[in-house]
Amino acid sequence: MENKYICQCGMYTYHCECLPSTHSPYYDDLLHRLNHAQEAIIGEDDITTVLRLMPKGKETRLVLHPVQNGFYSAQFVRDSILHK
């Protein structure tokens, strides 16, 4: 499996900072929104990364609803919410 990287390079310098795409601010923000019961729209490529990064445990599930053209409405649902 190929590791993807996201890089930010300085405009007037020859310095770039690269992070694995799974630890980018994009995924940090996405996981924060999903952890706080907010819905997010994600693409097919993001699903496997979200599954790897989501909280481990049987009480959290990723619920996906197709939106269009390979994009999904995603939300973390806790078992305590499911069993009410």
Buried (B, 14 or more C-beta within 10 A) or exposed (E): EEEEEBEEEEEEEEEEEEEEBBEBEEBEEBBEBBEEEEEBEBEEEBBEBBEEBBEEEEEBBBEEEEEEEEEBEBBBBBEEEEEE
